[in-house]
Amino acid sequence: MSYADQENGSLSALYEVSLRGNVSELDTLIGRDPLILHKLSLTTFTETPLHISALLGHLDFTKSLLRHKPQLALELDHSKRTPLHLASAQGHVEIVHVLLQTYHEHACLMSDQDGRIPIHYAAMRGRTEIARQLIMAKPESLMVLDGSGKTVLHLCVEHNHLETLKTLVQVRDLSGNDFLNKTDLHHGNTILHFAVTLKQVETIRYLLSIPKIREEASIENKMGCTALDMLVDAVIMNNGMNQTHSLPSLNPNEKYWTKNFKLGKRFLQHQGERLEEMRGMLSVVATMISAMTFNAVMNPPGGVIQANGSDLRSWKNMLSNNVKDAMELHPGRAVFLTTQESDFESFVMFNSISLAASLSITLLLVSGVPLKNEVTMGILSIGTCVTLTFLMLSYFFGGFMLGFKSANHVFHFWIYLWLGLLGLIVVFSMIRVISWLVKVIKHG
């Protein structure tokens, strides 16, 4: 047998030993040929033995390979992945720890052919402890985008790994960081957009519990949609799906008006099971409306009088003819409360009613009260109508204060249209309630 054949045989044996993870056999091969690990670059194999060992979880074998040739930790396979990529994806915590002790500053930031670094795979597979180790070893790896322009947080949400997402936020203390609202490169979606699109109710609730995300929930993606827009669309779509009811068979002996009431009830009735499924999504919508109305008062349109002396003096000079208003000036007072008091008070009143109604809806939804009875549905319907009506009115008065009074005819048109829609809803609700009463009376 020629020397070349012997060398090829030894290298093939090395790869077979890697599959088994046998350390004693590895030591025997190295004893026969101390340079065997250095000859790997001369082979046609696309992976090194360390890639195989890291993929299969052979801890002792991995330690032995790194002891003899630590440079293997930076070798790439045919997909440009390091052993750390593979161990992170497979969830081998101890092997990741060993690899991080060798060249961790380089391996943590090495991208494969898909533009992903090891922490991207940990996020995609929900390897929470590994993600923690990678962040601690190289904090800046959190900021690296993958090949599709997504952050690590986007990948956590996209693959529905809430615990991993929470860990990353806590380890790096991101609760007040703008990185939480970073958009993906191609579509401009935040992680809240992702959660809404994928209907991950628990993730949405967690994200909205973070003030930084809640404050900037109005960020638009490249389609011009906010997360709230998409959430409302999702609720509407869910409301319109699975409505494959067939009309009931009517008893010819029943009175005509009873038949019609039953038909109306069957057509308009919301199925209890579907509403229970929608409970989480509706509570999120109500929570976001509450946040919007709260922020509208805490940060009023037109701003507030600043604390610096020059600003305060200029306002007092402007109101010198009105002693009462001049005496009431103080830093933090709303500008429009001074210049357009009547419109501002109406704005605050309507906004406050909308806030109270949305909080009431949220309380009803999270209380666990079943949504299958007509009383609960009636309260929920009234609360929703009140919330949206006064939210619209506060918007109109906000527009008046900002100088859009020239568009009065447009506002009046929308008010009349809205009142017409409310009228239809009232008629439908009355039909539903009357049909329910008919059933109660009939069955005594």
Buried (B, 14 or more C-beta within 10 A) or exposed (E): EEEEEEBBEBBEBBBEBBBEBBBEBBEEBBEEBEEBBEBBEEBEBEBBBBBBBBBBBBBEBBBBBBEBBBEBBBBBBEEBBBBBBBBBBBBBBEBBBBBBEBBBEEBBBBBBEEBBBBBBBBBBBBBBBBBBBBBEBBEEBBEBBBEBBBBBBBBBBBBBBBEBBBBBBEBBEBEEBEBBBBBBBEBBBBBBBBBBBBBBBEBBBBBBEBEBBBEBBEBBBEEEBBBBBBBBEBBEEBBEEEEEEEEEEEEEEEEEEBBBBBBBBBBEBBEBEBBEBBBBBBBBBBBBBBBBBBBBBEEBBBEBBEEEEEEBEEBEEBBEEEEEBBEEBEEEBBBBBBBBEEBBEBBBBBBBBBBBBBBBBBEBBBEEBEBEEBEBBBBBBBBBBBBBBBBBBBBBBBBBBEEEEEEEEEBEEEBEEBEEEEEEBEEBBEBBBBBBEBBEEEEE
